[in-house]
Structures are given as structure tokens and as C-alpha cells.
Amino acid sequence: MIHRRNALLLSCLFLSAGATAAKLDVTLKDVANNQGHVLVALYDSEDAWEGRAKNLAGQRIVAAAGTLDLHFADLAPGRYGLMVMHDENDNGKLDSNLLGIPQEGYGFSNNPSLMRRANFDEVVFEVPETGHSVVVEMR
């Protein structure tokens, strides 16, 4: 009986050891200035990206000109996308001019060169069990 319990305990430990959590390191380059906050949203599906579901996680950090580093921990290995906005005036939105051109900094994972909002396929990247690093160039 004792041997069976030990075997069961060992098998449970073995199975839980396989369920690892990954870390995502994010570097934001070319943050324009120290005004306001930088908002970073992490998405794990196209539905979340398109607003049909909730984004997985987010961070709001004090803006600092130049380069900012942040981290997301305890992620399941899988596909993710990032959207970043430098909310210089802290009004909670990306301000644009009359033509719709953004007046505050923004960026996406994979740094697609677009004149529109990126779609999920353009920003998606894989996070393996060992973790991953992403650089987002602010515009």
C-alpha cells in the first residue's frame, strides 16, 4: 500500500513538472519622452486582438524616453501578440489628427511596417517553454 501511494505521488509530481510556465521579456525602443504612461497589452488569440474577447494581460508603466524593459511571467507556451501605446496625456486612448494619423507613439510585436492597425497574424510570435524575448520599435 505504501509503495502504491509513493508511486502515485511520484507520478503526480512528474506530470506537474511538465506543466511549465514561460517568461516573456519585452524591450520597447524609441519611447519618445517621459510624459504619461506606456500601455502594453498581451493577446493570446485573434478574438482577443479584435476585441471579441478579453486580452490576456496588460501593463501600465511610467514612460521614460529611450528604452523600456518589462516582463510577463507564468505564460503557457503558445502564440501571442503585443500592442503598445504611449499615452502621453494619460487620456486612455491613442490620439490622432483629423486625418487619423496617430499623434502618440505606438508599436506591435514583429514591428510590421503598416499605415493601419496590424492584424493578429502580422504580430503573432511563439513563446516556447524556455521563454522568449521581443523587441518593439515605437513609432
Phi and psi restraints in degrees (value plus and minus 20) as a CYANA .aco file:
   2 ILE   PHI     -84.5   -44.5
   2 ILE   PSI     -58.9   -18.9
   3 HIS   PHI     -84.5   -44.5
   3 HIS   PSI     -58.9   -18.9
   4 ARG   PHI     -83.9   -43.9
   4 ARG   PSI     -61.8   -21.8
   5 ARG   PHI     -83.2   -43.2
   5 ARG   PSI     -63.4   -23.4
   6 ASN   PHI     -83.5   -43.5
   6 ASN   PSI     -60.4   -20.4
   7 ALA   PHI     -83.9   -43.9
   7 ALA   PSI     -61.2   -21.2
   8 LEU   PHI     -85.2   -45.2
   8 LEU   PSI     -63.3   -23.3
   9 LEU   PHI     -82.3   -42.3
   9 LEU   PSI     -65.0   -25.0
  10 LEU   PHI     -83.8   -43.8
  10 LEU   PSI     -59.7   -19.7
  11 SER   PHI     -87.0   -47.0
  11 SER   PSI     -57.5   -17.5
  12 CYS   PHI     -84.9   -44.9
  12 CYS   PSI     -61.9   -21.9
  13 LEU   PHI     -83.7   -43.7
  13 LEU   PSI     -61.8   -21.8
  14 PHE   PHI     -82.0   -42.0
  14 PHE   PSI     -65.0   -25.0
  15 LEU   PHI     -86.3   -46.3
  15 LEU   PSI     -59.3   -19.3
  16 SER   PHI     -91.6   -51.6
  16 SER   PSI     -46.7    -6.7
  17 ALA   PHI     -87.2   -47.2
  17 ALA   PSI     -46.1    -6.1
  18 GLY   PHI     -96.4   -56.4
  18 GLY   PSI     -36.7     3.3
  19 ALA   PHI    -110.8   -70.8
  19 ALA   PSI      54.6    94.6
  20 THR   PHI    -105.5   -65.5
  20 THR   PSI     135.9   175.9
  21 ALA   PHI    -131.4   -91.4
  21 ALA   PSI     113.9   153.9
  22 ALA   PHI    -118.8   -78.8
  22 ALA   PSI     141.9   181.9
  23 LYS   PHI    -136.0   -96.0
  23 LYS   PSI     120.6   160.6
  24 LEU   PHI    -136.1   -96.1
  24 LEU   PSI     100.3   140.3
  25 ASP   PHI    -118.8   -78.8
  25 ASP   PSI     109.5   149.5
  26 VAL   PHI    -141.6  -101.6
  26 VAL   PSI     109.5   149.5
  27 THR   PHI    -134.4   -94.4
  27 THR   PSI     105.3   145.3
  28 LEU   PHI    -121.8   -81.8
  28 LEU   PSI     102.8   142.8
  29 LYS   PHI    -127.7   -87.7
  29 LYS   PSI     127.6   167.6
  30 ASP   PHI      47.7    87.7
  30 ASP   PSI      19.0    59.0
  31 VAL   PHI     -86.3   -46.3
  31 VAL   PSI     108.5   148.5
  32 ALA   PHI     -85.4   -45.4
  32 ALA   PSI     -60.3   -20.3
  33 ASN   PHI    -181.5  -141.5
  33 ASN   PSI    -195.0  -155.0
  34 ASN   PHI    -113.9   -73.9
  34 ASN   PSI     -10.3    29.7
  35 GLN   PHI    -104.8   -64.8
  35 GLN   PSI     119.1   159.1
  36 GLY   PHI      49.4    89.4
  36 GLY   PSI    -166.5  -126.5
  37 HIS   PHI    -152.4  -112.4
  37 HIS   PSI     137.9   177.9
  38 VAL   PHI    -126.6   -86.6
  38 VAL   PSI     107.0   147.0
  39 LEU   PHI    -126.3   -86.3
  39 LEU   PSI     107.0   147.0
  40 VAL   PHI    -142.6  -102.6
  40 VAL   PSI     102.9   142.9
  41 ALA   PHI    -135.0   -95.0
  41 ALA   PSI     113.5   153.5
  42 LEU   PHI    -129.8   -89.8
  42 LEU   PSI     107.3   147.3
  43 TYR   PHI    -137.6   -97.6
  43 TYR   PSI     125.2   165.2
  44 ASP   PHI    -139.5   -99.5
  44 ASP   PSI      -9.8    30.2
  45 SER   PHI    -179.9  -139.9
  45 SER   PSI     140.1   180.1
  46 GLU   PHI     -85.9   -45.9
  46 GLU   PSI     -57.1   -17.1
  47 ASP   PHI     -79.8   -39.8
  47 ASP   PSI     -63.5   -23.5
  48 ALA   PHI     -85.3   -45.3
  48 ALA   PSI     -63.3   -23.3
  49 TRP   PHI     -78.0   -38.0
  49 TRP   PSI     -59.2   -19.2
  50 GLU   PHI    -107.2   -67.2
  50 GLU   PSI     -17.4    22.6
  51 GLY   PHI      65.9   105.9
  51 GLY   PSI     -11.8    28.2
  52 ARG   PHI    -107.1   -67.1
  52 ARG   PSI     -28.1    11.9
  53 ALA   PHI    -167.7  -127.7
  53 ALA   PSI     149.5   189.5
  54 LYS   PHI    -100.2   -60.2
  54 LYS   PSI     123.0   163.0
  55 ASN   PHI     -86.4   -46.4
  55 ASN   PSI     136.5   176.5
  56 LEU   PHI     -89.9   -49.9
  56 LEU   PSI     -65.2   -25.2
  57 ALA   PHI    -178.3  -138.3
  57 ALA   PSI     143.2   183.2
  58 GLY   PHI    -173.6  -133.6
  58 GLY   PSI     138.9   178.9
  59 GLN   PHI    -157.6  -117.6
  59 GLN   PSI     125.4   165.4
  60 ARG   PHI    -144.6  -104.6
  60 ARG   PSI      91.5   131.5
  61 ILE   PHI    -142.5  -102.5
  61 ILE   PSI     130.0   170.0
  62 VAL   PHI     -83.5   -43.5
  62 VAL   PSI     111.6   151.6
  63 ALA   PHI     -87.4   -47.4
  63 ALA   PSI     124.2   164.2
  64 ALA   PHI    -163.7  -123.7
  64 ALA   PSI     108.2   148.2
  65 ALA   PHI     -78.9   -38.9
  65 ALA   PSI     119.8   159.8
  66 GLY   PHI      82.8   122.8
  66 GLY   PSI    -138.6   -98.6
  67 THR   PHI    -134.6   -94.6
  67 THR   PSI     115.9   155.9
  68 LEU   PHI    -144.2  -104.2
  68 LEU   PSI     121.2   161.2
  69 ASP   PHI    -137.4   -97.4
  69 ASP   PSI     119.3   159.3
  70 LEU   PHI    -167.3  -127.3
  70 LEU   PSI     149.9   189.9
  71 HIS   PHI    -161.2  -121.2
  71 HIS   PSI     125.7   165.7
  72 PHE   PHI    -137.9   -97.9
  72 PHE   PSI     106.6   146.6
  73 ALA   PHI    -131.1   -91.1
  73 ALA   PSI     147.4   187.4
  74 ASP   PHI      38.5    78.5
  74 ASP   PSI      20.2    60.2
  75 LEU   PHI    -110.4   -70.4
  75 LEU   PSI     122.0   162.0
  76 ALA   PHI     -93.3   -53.3
  76 ALA   PSI     119.8   159.8
  77 PRO   PHI     -74.5   -34.5
  77 PRO   PSI     117.8   157.8
  78 GLY   PHI     144.2   184.2
  78 GLY   PSI    -183.0  -143.0
  79 ARG   PHI    -119.3   -79.3
  79 ARG   PSI     114.7   154.7
  80 TYR   PHI    -161.4  -121.4
  80 TYR   PSI     143.1   183.1
  81 GLY   PHI    -162.4  -122.4
  81 GLY   PSI     129.9   169.9
  82 LEU   PHI    -140.0  -100.0
  82 LEU   PSI     121.3   161.3
  83 MET   PHI    -147.7  -107.7
  83 MET   PSI     112.9   152.9
  84 VAL   PHI    -147.3  -107.3
  84 VAL   PSI     120.7   160.7
  85 MET   PHI    -158.0  -118.0
  85 MET   PSI     112.6   152.6
  86 HIS   PHI    -116.1   -76.1
  86 HIS   PSI      78.8   118.8
  87 ASP   PHI    -105.7   -65.7
  87 ASP   PSI      61.6   101.6
  88 GLU   PHI     -81.9   -41.9
  88 GLU   PSI     -54.8   -14.8
  89 ASN   PHI    -123.2   -83.2
  89 ASN   PSI     -10.2    29.8
  90 ASP   PHI      33.0    73.0
  90 ASP   PSI      18.6    58.6
  91 ASN   PHI    -117.8   -77.8
  91 ASN   PSI     -17.2    22.8
  92 GLY   PHI      61.1   101.1
  92 GLY   PSI      -9.3    30.7
  93 LYS   PHI    -164.8  -124.8
  93 LYS   PSI     141.5   181.5
  94 LEU   PHI    -105.2   -65.2
  94 LEU   PSI      88.0   128.0
  95 ASP   PHI     -92.9   -52.9
  95 ASP   PSI     121.9   161.9
  96 SER   PHI    -156.0  -116.0
  96 SER   PSI     144.4   184.4
  97 ASN   PHI    -105.6   -65.6
  97 ASN   PSI    -193.3  -153.3
  98 LEU   PHI     -81.9   -41.9
  98 LEU   PSI     -44.8    -4.8
  99 LEU   PHI    -107.7   -67.7
  99 LEU   PSI     -22.8    17.2
 100 GLY   PHI      68.2   108.2
 100 GLY   PSI     -11.4    28.6
 101 ILE   PHI    -101.3   -61.3
 101 ILE   PSI     106.5   146.5
 102 PRO   PHI     -78.6   -38.6
 102 PRO   PSI     117.5   157.5
 103 GLN   PHI    -125.4   -85.4
 103 GLN   PSI     -22.2    17.8
 104 GLU   PHI    -144.1  -104.1
 104 GLU   PSI     139.9   179.9
 105 GLY   PHI     -88.6   -48.6
 105 GLY   PSI     129.2   169.2
 106 TYR   PHI    -173.4  -133.4
 106 TYR   PSI     145.9   185.9
 107 GLY   PHI    -189.9  -149.9
 107 GLY   PSI     145.2   185.2
 108 PHE   PHI    -155.5  -115.5
 108 PHE   PSI     133.7   173.7
 109 SER   PHI     -81.1   -41.1
 109 SER   PSI     130.8   170.8
 110 ASN   PHI      52.1    92.1
 110 ASN   PSI     -26.4    13.6
 111 ASN   PHI      29.8    69.8
 111 ASN   PSI      31.1    71.1
 112 PRO   PHI     -84.7   -44.7
 112 PRO   PSI     121.9   161.9
 113 SER   PHI    -113.4   -73.4
 113 SER   PSI      75.3   115.3
 114 LEU   PHI    -153.9  -113.9
 114 LEU   PSI     137.7   177.7
 115 MET   PHI    -128.3   -88.3
 115 MET   PSI       9.5    49.5
 116 ARG   PHI    -174.2  -134.2
 116 ARG   PSI     153.4   193.4
 117 ARG   PHI     -88.0   -48.0
 117 ARG   PSI     113.8   153.8
 118 ALA   PHI     -89.0   -49.0
 118 ALA   PSI     133.5   173.5
 119 ASN   PHI    -117.0   -77.0
 119 ASN   PSI     147.7   187.7
 120 PHE   PHI     -79.8   -39.8
 120 PHE   PSI     -60.6   -20.6
 121 ASP   PHI     -81.4   -41.4
 121 ASP   PSI     -47.3    -7.3
 122 GLU   PHI    -100.7   -60.7
 122 GLU   PSI     -38.6     1.4
 123 VAL   PHI    -134.1   -94.1
 123 VAL   PSI     -28.1    11.9
 124 VAL   PHI     -90.0   -50.0
 124 VAL   PSI     123.1   163.1
 125 PHE   PHI    -163.8  -123.8
 125 PHE   PSI     140.5   180.5
 126 GLU   PHI    -116.4   -76.4
 126 GLU   PSI     115.8   155.8
 127 VAL   PHI    -131.3   -91.3
 127 VAL   PSI      90.0   130.0
 128 PRO   PHI    -101.3   -61.3
 128 PRO   PSI     155.5   195.5
 129 GLU   PHI     -77.5   -37.5
 129 GLU   PSI     -49.0    -9.0
 130 THR   PHI     -99.5   -59.5
 130 THR   PSI     -26.5    13.5
 131 GLY   PHI      75.7   115.7
 131 GLY   PSI     156.6   196.6
 132 HIS   PHI    -176.6  -136.6
 132 HIS   PSI     137.0   177.0
 133 SER   PHI    -143.9  -103.9
 133 SER   PSI     120.4   160.4
 134 VAL   PHI    -152.7  -112.7
 134 VAL   PSI     119.9   159.9
 135 VAL   PHI    -133.8   -93.8
 135 VAL   PSI     106.2   146.2
 136 VAL   PHI    -132.6   -92.6
 136 VAL   PSI     103.0   143.0
 137 GLU   PHI    -112.3   -72.3
 137 GLU   PSI      97.1   137.1
 138 MET   PHI     -93.6   -53.6
 138 MET   PSI     125.7   165.7
